[in-house]
Amino acid sequence: MQVAGLTRMSGCDWPGRLVATVFLQGCPWNCGYCHNPDLIPTRAPGRYAWGDVLEFLSARVGLLDGVVFSGGEPTRQLGLAAAISAVRDLGLGIGLHTAGAYPRRLAAVAGSVDWIGLDIKAEPEGYDDVIRTGGGDAAWRSLEVALASSADVEVRTTVHPGSAVDVLVLARRLRAAGVRHYALQRARAEGTREEFRADGVGWDERFAHLAESVADVGFDHFEVRSG
Ligand code: SF4
């Protein structure tokens, strides 16, 4: 496990739960809006030993509802299944943030996860423009894996003014695929690379209009995150 960071207490990484969040190094993709680009390099070593993190978590039993594994792309860590198992043994819930780059690895752990926050960035045919490399089909296979699992699933899409993704069409396709819980996230500039623009002329109005349109798609639960 390449553990790059640890948030000791968070109320927003797993909606409705108080959690610690473990950030794992490395992602095969390269999204322009990534707000953790330092976590993309796959060969960078971790900053924390997993054993120390587990010791910290065991001292928080009773204070936390669970642990979220985030990244980077946490499913690329070969030690993830064992780490999840160790945290479950403490009696803590398991949340997982993933962009779905490794559907078979997601399938291997999904049965041990209580909640999955899955980023779906575009329709399959528009994916490579967003992740700026190949391999986007994997995300939609991961969507099938997540929806077939026993975990609660939140699908989310990040939008920004320069995006070519038709988010309303995407949202309708996700609803048709069986997604019940959807979140629209407005990209933030904080933490992104210098060349990324999170704002633009008329973006406030366009984003508000988009959110209103997606609200009518008919998800059981729809959330807008603009901060
Ligand atoms: S998939 Fe997530 S972690 Fe990977 S580059 Fe994109 S935004 Fe960053």
py3Dmol code that shows the C-alpha trace and the ligand (Angstrom):
import py3Dmol

protein = """\
ATOM      1  CA  MET A   1       0.000   0.000   0.000  1.00  0.00           C
ATOM      2  CA  GLN A   2       1.411   3.367  -1.066  1.00  0.00           C
ATOM      3  CA  VAL A   3      -0.318   5.583   1.510  1.00  0.00           C
ATOM      4  CA  ALA A   4       0.167   9.189   0.419  1.00  0.00           C
ATOM      5  CA  GLY A   5      -2.042  10.916   2.954  1.00  0.00           C
ATOM      6  CA  LEU A   6      -4.514  10.575   5.787  1.00  0.00           C
ATOM      7  CA  THR A   7      -7.395  12.821   6.794  1.00  0.00           C
ATOM      8  CA  ARG A   8      -8.033  11.922  10.402  1.00  0.00           C
ATOM      9  CA  MET A   9     -11.637  13.076  10.473  1.00  0.00           C
ATOM     10  CA  SER A  10     -13.958  14.047   7.634  1.00  0.00           C
ATOM     11  CA  GLY A  11     -17.690  14.608   7.444  1.00  0.00           C
ATOM     12  CA  CYS A  12     -17.869  14.955   3.675  1.00  0.00           C
ATOM     13  CA  ASP A  13     -15.880  12.093   2.097  1.00  0.00           C
ATOM     14  CA  TRP A  14     -18.731   9.617   2.764  1.00  0.00           C
ATOM     15  CA  PRO A  15     -21.958  11.643   2.943  1.00  0.00           C
ATOM     16  CA  GLY A  16     -23.621  11.269   6.319  1.00  0.00           C
ATOM     17  CA  ARG A  17     -20.713   9.430   7.957  1.00  0.00           C
ATOM     18  CA  LEU A  18     -17.810  10.552  10.097  1.00  0.00           C
ATOM     19  CA  VAL A  19     -14.737   8.908   8.629  1.00  0.00           C
ATOM     20  CA  ALA A  20     -11.000   8.870   8.314  1.00  0.00           C
ATOM     21  CA  THR A  21      -9.830   9.031   4.700  1.00  0.00           C
ATOM     22  CA  VAL A  22      -6.767   7.200   3.423  1.00  0.00           C
ATOM     23  CA  PHE A  23      -5.289   8.610   0.206  1.00  0.00           C
ATOM     24  CA  LEU A  24      -3.450   6.098  -1.935  1.00  0.00           C
ATOM     25  CA  GLN A  25      -0.751   7.036  -4.406  1.00  0.00           C
ATOM     26  CA  GLY A  26      -0.993   6.536  -8.146  1.00  0.00           C
ATOM     27  CA  CYS A  27      -3.583   6.866 -10.900  1.00  0.00           C
ATOM     28  CA  PRO A  28      -3.362   5.659 -14.523  1.00  0.00           C
ATOM     29  CA  TRP A  29      -5.359   8.659 -15.762  1.00  0.00           C
ATOM     30  CA  ASN A  30      -4.593  12.353 -16.072  1.00  0.00           C
ATOM     31  CA  CYS A  31      -7.763  14.445 -15.831  1.00  0.00           C
ATOM     32  CA  GLY A  32      -7.280  18.164 -16.419  1.00  0.00           C
ATOM     33  CA  TYR A  33      -9.397  19.013 -13.371  1.00  0.00           C
ATOM     34  CA  CYS A  34      -7.610  16.612 -11.002  1.00  0.00           C
ATOM     35  CA  HIS A  35      -7.260  18.417  -7.684  1.00  0.00           C
ATOM     36  CA  ASN A  36      -4.699  15.942  -6.413  1.00  0.00           C
ATOM     37  CA  PRO A  37      -2.198  15.755  -9.306  1.00  0.00           C
ATOM     38  CA  ASP A  38       0.601  14.930  -6.880  1.00  0.00           C
ATOM     39  CA  LEU A  39      -1.171  11.613  -6.325  1.00  0.00           C
ATOM     40  CA  ILE A  40      -1.051  10.634 -10.026  1.00  0.00           C
ATOM     41  CA  PRO A  41       2.562   9.324 -10.340  1.00  0.00           C
ATOM     42  CA  THR A  42       2.392   5.590  -9.810  1.00  0.00           C
ATOM     43  CA  ARG A  43       6.003   5.083  -8.794  1.00  0.00           C
ATOM     44  CA  ALA A  44       6.100   7.677  -6.051  1.00  0.00           C
ATOM     45  CA  PRO A  45       6.518   6.005  -2.686  1.00  0.00           C
ATOM     46  CA  GLY A  46       3.931   6.345   0.054  1.00  0.00           C
ATOM     47  CA  ARG A  47       4.488   8.716   2.973  1.00  0.00           C
ATOM     48  CA  TYR A  48       2.950   6.553   5.692  1.00  0.00           C
ATOM     49  CA  ALA A  49       3.367   2.901   6.562  1.00  0.00           C
ATOM     50  CA  TRP A  50       0.026   1.076   6.345  1.00  0.00           C
ATOM     51  CA  GLY A  51       0.731  -0.557   9.712  1.00  0.00           C
ATOM     52  CA  ASP A  52       0.928   2.873  11.363  1.00  0.00           C
ATOM     53  CA  VAL A  53      -2.333   3.940   9.710  1.00  0.00           C
ATOM     54  CA  LEU A  54      -4.046   0.782  10.933  1.00  0.00           C
ATOM     55  CA  GLU A  55      -2.777   1.428  14.452  1.00  0.00           C
ATOM     56  CA  PHE A  56      -4.205   4.956  14.296  1.00  0.00           C
ATOM     57  CA  LEU A  57      -7.543   3.610  13.050  1.00  0.00           C
ATOM     58  CA  SER A  58      -7.743   1.021  15.795  1.00  0.00           C
ATOM     59  CA  ALA A  59      -7.405   3.852  18.334  1.00  0.00           C
ATOM     60  CA  ARG A  60     -10.384   5.626  16.691  1.00  0.00           C
ATOM     61  CA  VAL A  61     -12.868   2.772  16.965  1.00  0.00           C
ATOM     62  CA  GLY A  62     -15.991   4.177  18.604  1.00  0.00           C
ATOM     63  CA  LEU A  63     -15.223   7.688  17.365  1.00  0.00           C
ATOM     64  CA  LEU A  64     -15.479   7.053  13.620  1.00  0.00           C
ATOM     65  CA  ASP A  65     -18.194   5.401  11.533  1.00  0.00           C
ATOM     66  CA  GLY A  66     -15.769   4.182   8.930  1.00  0.00           C
ATOM     67  CA  VAL A  67     -12.784   4.593   6.674  1.00  0.00           C
ATOM     68  CA  VAL A  68     -12.770   5.828   3.079  1.00  0.00           C
ATOM     69  CA  PHE A  69     -10.062   4.643   0.713  1.00  0.00           C
ATOM     70  CA  SER A  70      -9.431   7.383  -1.826  1.00  0.00           C
ATOM     71  CA  GLY A  71      -6.675   8.478  -4.165  1.00  0.00           C
ATOM     72  CA  GLY A  72      -5.269   8.584  -6.712  1.00  0.00           C
ATOM     73  CA  GLU A  73      -7.000   5.405  -7.781  1.00  0.00           C
ATOM     74  CA  PRO A  74      -7.182   3.136  -4.742  1.00  0.00           C
ATOM     75  CA  THR A  75      -8.109  -0.015  -6.669  1.00  0.00           C
ATOM     76  CA  ARG A  76      -4.655  -0.118  -8.267  1.00  0.00           C
ATOM     77  CA  GLN A  77      -3.146  -1.021  -4.871  1.00  0.00           C
ATOM     78  CA  LEU A  78      -2.569  -4.754  -4.678  1.00  0.00           C
ATOM     79  CA  GLY A  79      -2.868  -4.574  -0.888  1.00  0.00           C
ATOM     80  CA  LEU A  80      -6.316  -2.974  -0.922  1.00  0.00           C
ATOM     81  CA  ALA A  81      -8.338  -6.139  -0.263  1.00  0.00           C
ATOM     82  CA  ALA A  82      -6.219  -7.037   2.765  1.00  0.00           C
ATOM     83  CA  ALA A  83      -6.390  -3.462   4.050  1.00  0.00           C
ATOM     84  CA  ILE A  84     -10.188  -3.432   3.737  1.00  0.00           C
ATOM     85  CA  SER A  85     -10.370  -6.724   5.561  1.00  0.00           C
ATOM     86  CA  ALA A  86      -8.190  -5.406   8.400  1.00  0.00           C
ATOM     87  CA  VAL A  87     -10.366  -2.298   8.776  1.00  0.00           C
ATOM     88  CA  ARG A  88     -13.560  -4.376   8.719  1.00  0.00           C
ATOM     89  CA  ASP A  89     -12.112  -6.515  11.499  1.00  0.00           C
ATOM     90  CA  LEU A  90     -11.957  -3.343  13.606  1.00  0.00           C
ATOM     91  CA  GLY A  91     -15.716  -2.995  13.140  1.00  0.00           C
ATOM     92  CA  LEU A  92     -15.483   0.115  10.967  1.00  0.00           C
ATOM     93  CA  GLY A  93     -17.489   0.665   7.774  1.00  0.00           C
ATOM     94  CA  ILE A  94     -15.738   0.819   4.413  1.00  0.00           C
ATOM     95  CA  GLY A  95     -16.144   3.558   1.808  1.00  0.00           C
ATOM     96  CA  LEU A  96     -14.320   3.601  -1.516  1.00  0.00           C
ATOM     97  CA  HIS A  97     -13.709   6.453  -3.945  1.00  0.00           C
ATOM     98  CA  THR A  98     -12.878   5.125  -7.387  1.00  0.00           C
ATOM     99  CA  ALA A  99     -12.889   6.296 -10.979  1.00  0.00           C
ATOM    100  CA  GLY A 100     -13.301   2.692 -12.062  1.00  0.00           C
ATOM    101  CA  ALA A 101     -10.031   2.217 -13.918  1.00  0.00           C
ATOM    102  CA  TYR A 102      -9.733  -1.426 -12.829  1.00  0.00           C
ATOM    103  CA  PRO A 103     -13.122  -3.169 -12.972  1.00  0.00           C
ATOM    104  CA  ARG A 104     -11.769  -6.625 -12.086  1.00  0.00           C
ATOM    105  CA  ARG A 105     -10.002  -5.272  -9.029  1.00  0.00           C
ATOM    106  CA  LEU A 106     -13.138  -3.385  -8.071  1.00  0.00           C
ATOM    107  CA  ALA A 107     -15.111  -6.628  -8.424  1.00  0.00           C
ATOM    108  CA  ALA A 108     -12.642  -8.333  -6.084  1.00  0.00           C
ATOM    109  CA  VAL A 109     -13.323  -5.872  -3.242  1.00  0.00           C
ATOM    110  CA  ALA A 110     -16.867  -4.599  -3.923  1.00  0.00           C
ATOM    111  CA  GLY A 111     -18.470  -7.290  -1.737  1.00  0.00           C
ATOM    112  CA  SER A 112     -16.515  -5.973   1.270  1.00  0.00           C
ATOM    113  CA  VAL A 113     -17.373  -2.315   0.708  1.00  0.00           C
ATOM    114  CA  ASP A 114     -20.396  -0.556   2.206  1.00  0.00           C
ATOM    115  CA  TRP A 115     -20.405   2.551   0.021  1.00  0.00           C
ATOM    116  CA  ILE A 116     -18.826   3.347  -3.343  1.00  0.00           C
ATOM    117  CA  GLY A 117     -18.403   6.865  -4.692  1.00  0.00           C
ATOM    118  CA  LEU A 118     -17.814   6.202  -8.412  1.00  0.00           C
ATOM    119  CA  ASP A 119     -16.731   8.954 -10.785  1.00  0.00           C
ATOM    120  CA  ILE A 120     -18.245   8.590 -14.222  1.00  0.00           C
ATOM    121  CA  LYS A 121     -16.686  11.341 -16.268  1.00  0.00           C
ATOM    122  CA  ALA A 122     -18.321  10.990 -19.674  1.00  0.00           C
ATOM    123  CA  GLU A 123     -20.122   8.565 -21.946  1.00  0.00           C
ATOM    124  CA  PRO A 124     -17.747   5.728 -22.899  1.00  0.00           C
ATOM    125  CA  GLU A 125     -17.001   7.167 -26.321  1.00  0.00           C
ATOM    126  CA  GLY A 126     -16.041  10.575 -24.866  1.00  0.00           C
ATOM    127  CA  TYR A 127     -13.875   9.283 -22.063  1.00  0.00           C
ATOM    128  CA  ASP A 128     -10.378   9.526 -23.442  1.00  0.00           C
ATOM    129  CA  ASP A 129     -10.716  13.298 -23.934  1.00  0.00           C
ATOM    130  CA  VAL A 130     -11.337  13.706 -20.203  1.00  0.00           C
ATOM    131  CA  ILE A 131      -8.767  11.294 -18.812  1.00  0.00           C
ATOM    132  CA  ARG A 132      -6.241  12.313 -21.516  1.00  0.00           C
ATOM    133  CA  THR A 133      -5.107   8.756 -22.093  1.00  0.00           C
ATOM    134  CA  GLY A 134      -6.739   5.512 -23.198  1.00  0.00           C
ATOM    135  CA  GLY A 135      -8.751   3.052 -21.148  1.00  0.00           C
ATOM    136  CA  GLY A 136     -12.022   4.821 -20.466  1.00  0.00           C
ATOM    137  CA  ASP A 137     -14.203   1.796 -21.271  1.00  0.00           C
ATOM    138  CA  ALA A 138     -13.115   0.400 -17.933  1.00  0.00           C
ATOM    139  CA  ALA A 139     -15.154   2.986 -16.052  1.00  0.00           C
ATOM    140  CA  TRP A 140     -18.457   1.809 -17.517  1.00  0.00           C
ATOM    141  CA  ARG A 141     -17.565  -1.810 -16.771  1.00  0.00           C
ATOM    142  CA  SER A 142     -16.873  -0.674 -13.209  1.00  0.00           C
ATOM    143  CA  LEU A 143     -20.283   0.972 -13.154  1.00  0.00           C
ATOM    144  CA  GLU A 144     -21.857  -2.414 -13.883  1.00  0.00           C
ATOM    145  CA  VAL A 145     -19.730  -4.015 -11.159  1.00  0.00           C
ATOM    146  CA  ALA A 146     -20.686  -1.366  -8.608  1.00  0.00           C
ATOM    147  CA  LEU A 147     -24.400  -1.484  -9.393  1.00  0.00           C
ATOM    148  CA  ALA A 148     -24.415  -5.291  -9.166  1.00  0.00           C
ATOM    149  CA  SER A 149     -22.723  -5.214  -5.760  1.00  0.00           C
ATOM    150  CA  SER A 150     -24.358  -4.946  -2.356  1.00  0.00           C
ATOM    151  CA  ALA A 151     -22.715  -1.550  -1.718  1.00  0.00           C
ATOM    152  CA  ASP A 152     -24.610   1.722  -1.741  1.00  0.00           C
ATOM    153  CA  VAL A 153     -23.432   3.536  -4.855  1.00  0.00           C
ATOM    154  CA  GLU A 154     -23.163   7.231  -5.545  1.00  0.00           C
ATOM    155  CA  VAL A 155     -22.153   8.125  -9.100  1.00  0.00           C
ATOM    156  CA  ARG A 156     -20.697  11.559  -9.576  1.00  0.00           C
ATOM    157  CA  THR A 157     -19.577  13.701 -12.489  1.00  0.00           C
ATOM    158  CA  THR A 158     -17.295  16.714 -12.271  1.00  0.00           C
ATOM    159  CA  VAL A 159     -18.029  19.562 -14.657  1.00  0.00           C
ATOM    160  CA  HIS A 160     -16.104  22.674 -15.648  1.00  0.00           C
ATOM    161  CA  PRO A 161     -16.532  25.411 -18.276  1.00  0.00           C
ATOM    162  CA  GLY A 162     -14.097  23.901 -20.801  1.00  0.00           C
ATOM    163  CA  SER A 163     -15.686  20.432 -20.772  1.00  0.00           C
ATOM    164  CA  ALA A 164     -17.015  18.960 -24.012  1.00  0.00           C
ATOM    165  CA  VAL A 165     -19.120  16.415 -22.108  1.00  0.00           C
ATOM    166  CA  ASP A 166     -22.893  16.722 -22.568  1.00  0.00           C
ATOM    167  CA  VAL A 167     -23.722  16.113 -18.928  1.00  0.00           C
ATOM    168  CA  LEU A 168     -27.498  16.038 -19.418  1.00  0.00           C
ATOM    169  CA  VAL A 169     -27.179  13.250 -22.000  1.00  0.00           C
ATOM    170  CA  LEU A 170     -24.714  11.489 -19.708  1.00  0.00           C
ATOM    171  CA  ALA A 171     -27.071  11.778 -16.729  1.00  0.00           C
ATOM    172  CA  ARG A 172     -29.967  10.299 -18.710  1.00  0.00           C
ATOM    173  CA  ARG A 173     -27.773   7.391 -19.811  1.00  0.00           C
ATOM    174  CA  LEU A 174     -26.681   6.782 -16.232  1.00  0.00           C
ATOM    175  CA  ARG A 175     -30.280   6.790 -15.028  1.00  0.00           C
ATOM    176  CA  ALA A 176     -31.178   4.304 -17.778  1.00  0.00           C
ATOM    177  CA  ALA A 177     -28.251   2.125 -16.645  1.00  0.00           C
ATOM    178  CA  GLY A 178     -29.769   1.906 -13.177  1.00  0.00           C
ATOM    179  CA  VAL A 179     -28.025   4.690 -11.269  1.00  0.00           C
ATOM    180  CA  ARG A 180     -30.254   5.909  -8.443  1.00  0.00           C
ATOM    181  CA  HIS A 181     -27.963   8.280  -6.575  1.00  0.00           C
ATOM    182  CA  TYR A 182     -26.175  10.944  -8.613  1.00  0.00           C
ATOM    183  CA  ALA A 183     -24.080  13.980  -7.719  1.00  0.00           C
ATOM    184  CA  LEU A 184     -23.045  16.825  -9.988  1.00  0.00           C
ATOM    185  CA  GLN A 185     -19.786  18.350  -8.830  1.00  0.00           C
ATOM    186  CA  ARG A 186     -18.561  21.739  -9.928  1.00  0.00           C
ATOM    187  CA  ALA A 187     -14.787  21.561 -10.417  1.00  0.00           C
ATOM    188  CA  ARG A 188     -12.746  23.653  -8.010  1.00  0.00           C
ATOM    189  CA  ALA A 189      -9.526  25.420  -8.893  1.00  0.00           C
ATOM    190  CA  GLU A 190      -7.961  24.577  -5.545  1.00  0.00           C
ATOM    191  CA  GLY A 191      -5.148  22.057  -5.897  1.00  0.00           C
ATOM    192  CA  THR A 192      -5.377  21.798  -9.696  1.00  0.00           C
ATOM    193  CA  ARG A 193      -2.576  22.506 -12.146  1.00  0.00           C
ATOM    194  CA  GLU A 194      -1.938  26.120 -13.076  1.00  0.00           C
ATOM    195  CA  GLU A 195      -3.379  25.779 -16.607  1.00  0.00           C
ATOM    196  CA  PHE A 196      -6.777  24.529 -15.425  1.00  0.00           C
ATOM    197  CA  ARG A 197      -9.646  27.032 -15.463  1.00  0.00           C
ATOM    198  CA  ALA A 198     -12.508  26.269 -13.086  1.00  0.00           C
ATOM    199  CA  ASP A 199     -14.421  29.424 -13.969  1.00  0.00           C
ATOM    200  CA  GLY A 200     -15.416  31.360 -17.040  1.00  0.00           C
ATOM    201  CA  VAL A 201     -17.798  34.006 -18.321  1.00  0.00           C
ATOM    202  CA  GLY A 202     -21.377  32.986 -17.611  1.00  0.00           C
ATOM    203  CA  TRP A 203     -20.331  29.717 -15.913  1.00  0.00           C
ATOM    204  CA  ASP A 204     -22.382  30.367 -12.754  1.00  0.00           C
ATOM    205  CA  GLU A 205     -25.553  30.620 -14.834  1.00  0.00           C
ATOM    206  CA  ARG A 206     -24.668  27.686 -17.104  1.00  0.00           C
ATOM    207  CA  PHE A 207     -23.890  25.465 -14.128  1.00  0.00           C
ATOM    208  CA  ALA A 208     -27.129  26.442 -12.361  1.00  0.00           C
ATOM    209  CA  HIS A 209     -29.124  25.724 -15.533  1.00  0.00           C
ATOM    210  CA  LEU A 210     -27.375  22.356 -15.966  1.00  0.00           C
ATOM    211  CA  ALA A 211     -28.110  21.409 -12.358  1.00  0.00           C
ATOM    212  CA  GLU A 212     -31.809  22.262 -12.848  1.00  0.00           C
ATOM    213  CA  SER A 213     -31.944  20.150 -16.001  1.00  0.00           C
ATOM    214  CA  VAL A 214     -30.247  17.139 -14.370  1.00  0.00           C
ATOM    215  CA  ALA A 215     -32.603  17.431 -11.391  1.00  0.00           C
ATOM    216  CA  ASP A 216     -35.435  16.560 -13.792  1.00  0.00           C
ATOM    217  CA  VAL A 217     -33.765  13.332 -14.980  1.00  0.00           C
ATOM    218  CA  GLY A 218     -35.427  11.390 -12.164  1.00  0.00           C
ATOM    219  CA  PHE A 219     -32.702  10.050  -9.889  1.00  0.00           C
ATOM    220  CA  ASP A 220     -33.969   8.869  -6.496  1.00  0.00           C
ATOM    221  CA  HIS A 221     -31.413  11.156  -4.931  1.00  0.00           C
ATOM    222  CA  PHE A 222     -29.657  14.017  -6.708  1.00  0.00           C
ATOM    223  CA  GLU A 223     -27.107  16.305  -5.144  1.00  0.00           C
ATOM    224  CA  VAL A 224     -25.257  19.373  -6.422  1.00  0.00           C
ATOM    225  CA  ARG A 225     -21.829  20.146  -5.013  1.00  0.00           C
ATOM    226  CA  SER A 226     -20.597  23.545  -5.985  1.00  0.00           C
ATOM    227  CA  GLY A 227     -18.008  24.256  -3.330  1.00  0.00           C
TER     228      GLY A 227
END
"""
ligand_1 = """\
8
SF4
S -9.122 9.715 -12.141
Fe -9.196 11.011 -10.296
S -7.155 10.849 -9.362
Fe -7.004 10.075 -11.469
S -6.320 11.854 -12.650
Fe -8.567 11.774 -12.781
S -9.294 13.105 -11.107
Fe -7.112 12.643 -10.696
"""
view = py3Dmol.view(width=600, height=400)
view.addModel(protein, "pdb")
view.setStyle({"model": 0}, {"cartoon": {"style": "trace"}})
view.addModel(ligand_1, "xyz")
view.setStyle({"model": 1}, {"stick": {}})
view.zoomTo()
view.show()
